[in-house]
Amino acid sequence: MSPLSVTALRQNIFKVVDQVLETGVPVEIERHGKKLLLIPAAPVSKLANLKQRKVIIGDPDDLVDLQVGEWREADNV
């Protein structure tokens, strides 16, 4: 994202601040050739940005007691 001018920031300050807080992505602001960063105070976990997907078909509790097979050292070596 290209740096915002102070005027653009002033016009959209609430939108920009909400965006930074939701995404955790810093916004660069430029004034008189100098750059500032608007960043959230607490770091956002990268795992929080992952899209949640439904990949389990059925009841997830059934996976807790799932018996796949038994290891037999003599047969499996």
QUITA-V677381 format. One record per helix or strand of 3 or more residues. SS is the DSSP state (a for helix, b for strand). FROM is the first residue (numbers start at 1). TO is the last residue. If there is no record, write none. Layout:
BEGIN
{{SS	FROM	TO} {SS	FROM	TO}}
END
This chain:
BEGIN
{{a	6	11} {a	13	23} {b	27	31} {b	34	38} {a	46	49} {a	60	63} {a	73	76}}
END
